[in-house]
């Protein structure tokens, strides 16, 4: 671990704001532990908890951050005798203390340093949860919390919802790298190759920047499978390739972008028609993102624009607003318009709807809209994704209960005329700002107009 380039200032400022909000409440935040692939000496790459990274910035495996009601400390494992052999020189605890600007003590001292009734946020790592349970003397499980934990969780949500300058700089860095990855993917796409060739080119572009992916890449000719993580399908002329790939910066911050481009470099006439419907909805929804706007209203706007476009193409029949109100549009647009973005690609989703939904608002139960991950009013500093899509999902269109919603308003024969479209999604990362249009598209450098995508692919 190289501490030479580490800048402590933003993390000191965050911890100061955090401590002020906590008003003396003790709290314990785990960095987490690496999970073994098949035996302890062969772990998956370690990625520290986002809550720990937000306040301390260093991926210290097995460490804990403690606020004892007065000051912050870190409790970490000292380098063992064999670490230099297997991992190279690791910083001593004193080196970490100088870098972080707070005391760093041996992990063995943590148990006796804990104040009573210490709040915590559970780690998603099983081993860390067991350690938390032992330290705090109560059961700790991801997705659960006791009353003593709620003020800590709400403070974390409140601060992470609105990004500070250092966070925005990281999001810009992630967007820049994501743009490079998508450019590499367009260059690598050609009929006769498999999807994994495009994935390799995109993830390679990130690796050359010292980065990784923020989530498992989606690179697929089967765009109707929303989270498709298989890459063995051949790419054929006439296929669309749906590509959802985003960078993770060395500091842990995420990009998240989807584009859908033609394997042959040219959209067919039917693909153009559907693509233009999705693009119009995406651009209208992005334009509507500004302070004070309810995010659920952006979802409804996107659904309405999609319905309007499909009515114009003859795929749906009826009034677009009724098609949204009755849930008919969700047969072809079965997910929410997007989510928060930050240190997690679905930021703070480990905290559930307490993070994504404003107090007093509840997740709907109806198909489609129930997958909306965010229902808050937008504020300057928030980062969100805007990602409408249209999909022909057999499991939905063959479900009698879901199709009953349509009541004859879905023209299956007309839909069949667009059989070379399985799924199209267009996604950008959007920062809400106080002035101007009320938003900044962080990923605007990535082509999404059809002509721009075709021109980029023509340079191959």
C-alpha positions, 0 to 999 in steps of 0.5 A: 500500500502506497501512502505517498499520494494519499490526501487526508483532508477530505476524509478529515473534513467528512469525519468532522461533519460526521462527528458533529451530526452524531452528537456524541453517539459512539459508532463502529464501522468495519472495513470488511474482510476478503472472501476466500474463493476456495481456500483462505490463501486464495481470496477474491480481491479485497474491496473495503466497505463503502462506509469505511472508505467514505470516512477513511479512504484507505482499504484496510482489510480487517480494520475498524473505524471507531468514534468513541463519542469524542474522537475517531480512531482506527484499529488495524492489523499490524503487518505480520512477519511474513507480509513482506515476503508475500505482499511486499512491505506494508505500512506500520500502524504509525505510518497509517496514523500519520497518513490518516490524521488520527490514532491507529491502534492494534486490532487487539485493543479494540474490544476494551476500547468500545464504549457501551451502546456503540452503534454500527452498520453491518458488514456484508462480509460474513466473517466481519459480521461475526467479529462485530457480533462478538465485539458488540455482544449482540447479533449483527446481520446485514440489512438489520439494525437496532434502534441504537444504530438508526442515528448512525445509519441516518447520518451516513445516508444524509452525508452520502446523499449529497457529494462533496467536492472530493467525491465529485472529482472521483465521479468525474474520474470514473466517468472519464474512464468509463468513456474510454472503456465504451470507446474501446468496446465500440472499436472491438465489436465486429461480427464473428467474435464473441461477447467476451472479446468486447468485454476484454477490450473494455475492462482492459481499458480500465486496467490500463488506468489502474482501475477495475469495474464497479460491477460485473460487466453486462456485454450481451446480444441478449439485452432482454436479460437485464443482468446478463453476465454470460459472454459466450454468445457469438455476435452476428451481423444484425444483432444489437449489443447491449453494453452496461460497463462502468469504472471503479476508481482506485478510491472506490467511486463508481461509473455506470453507463449503458449503451446499445450499439449494432454489431454490424456498425449500422442500425436496421430500420426497425432497430432505429425506430425502437432506439429513437423511442428510448433515446427520446425518453432518456433525453427528456428524463435527463432534461427534467433532472433538477433540484426539487424534482421528485425522482419518481416523477422522472420515472413516470416521465420516462414511462410516458415518453416510452408509451408515446413512442410505442403508440406512434409505432403501433406497438401499443394502443390507447392513451399513453398516460393510461398505459402508464397508470394501468402498468401496461408500459411495464410489460416492455419497461420492467425496471426503475429509471435508475438509482443513486450513484457514488461509492456503490454503483447502487449507492447505499443499497445495503441500507435498503429503502431507508436510503433510497426512499424519503421518510414517509414514502414506501416502495409500490407493490405493482409490477415494474414500478416496484423495482424503482430504487429511489424516491427522493426529491433531487438536491444539488450534489446528488448523483443519479443514473437515468436509464430507460429501456425497452425489452422483449422478455418472453417470461413477461409476455408469456405470463397470463397475469401480467398480459391481462394488464394490457387488455388488448392494448399490446399488438403482438403482431406489430411487436413481432415486426421488430424481432431484431430488437431484444433489448435497448437501454441508454444510461447516463450518470447525472449530477444534480447542480444548483444553477444552469439546467439543474444538472450535469451529464457526467458521461456526455462524452460517450456517444448515444445519438445513432449517427454518433455511434455509427460514426464511432464504429466506422473508424474501426 
